[in-house]
Amino acid sequence: MTFSATEAAFEGFRIVRRHPLAIVFWGLAYVLFFAAFFALFGGSLATLMATTESLEGAQPGPQELEALGQTYIGFMGLIAPLGLLLGAVLNAAVARAVLRPTEKSFGYMRLGGDELRVLAVSVILAIVVGAASLVLFTVVGIGAGVAGQASQGLAWLVGILLGIAAIVVIIWLMVRLSLAVPVTVAEKRIAPFESFGLTKGKTLPLLGMAIIAGIMSLLVSLLGTIIALPITMATGGGMAQLAEFDGQTTQQILQAAGPGLIAWGLVNAVFSALQLAVIYAPFSAAYRDLKGLPEA
């Protein structure tokens, strides 16, 4: 089967057409995640948002920035495990919807070997891309520093050129690794670097596919914003009002702003599920086509 970037880019919409209930299940997963997240960290989130708003338009000092950074890192450290687990479950579900479409019960979602393997591969890929980025931008900094010994203008020029080159290399690496999750789900093994062989000679088509899918995702996000705005405004403002409740407990926040937060959560869950399909399904379709597997 011939791989077509434009055909693969719209695979997410085909999933919605074939099995619209999958979006309902994925949206429900997001709702449960939002609910658990807010139940655990609602008060802390309100404090973080209030602190961030207080610094907008001001000239925060190093100590204020350091305190905000530490708070944000600590906050992300608490929610990262939940986010990684949800991401593994949903990424595996999207891949399963494309590669094993008959397993449609519960919106293709499971919690088993596939999900654990996807979680492991996701962590490995994050480490690889993060390490590569660190090395490349360290080289950029060293190159600009060496050039700066000659002149400031040369330092800027070298820094910009090396920075562009580093970004190109990172994008190339991400594209070459982009089929790792579909490989993992389809072949039931942890194979983060198997993607390199499949994507050889297909970097530009896959990049084009990713760009098309990204544009479609932005359009879905825009549609979600247009629909969510009047709903959240009518029910109190949703997450935008959260900073007003700095210092209050999660229960107090829900009593005062529950309808707005629920409306915000439901609308965003649905459109997050749609974006999930639009962004991730094309890569599973690309794997299927490059391997010559039959379509659903």
Secondary structure, 3 states (H helix, E strand, C coil): CCCCHHHHHCHHHHHHHHCCHHHHHHHHHHHHHHHHHHHHHHHHHHHHHHHHHHHCCCCCCHHHHHHHHHHHHHHHHHHHHHHHHHHHHHHHHHHHHHHCCCCCHHHHCCCCHHHHHHHHHHHHHHHHHHHHHHHHHHHHHHHHHHHHCCCHHHHHHHHHHHHHHHHHHHHHHHHHCCCHHHHHHHHCCCCCCCHHHHHCCCHHHHHHHHHHHHHHHHHHHHHHHHHHHHHHHHHCCHHHHHHHHCCCCHHHHHHHHHHHHHHHHHHHHHHHHHHHHHHHHHHHHHHHHHHCCCCC
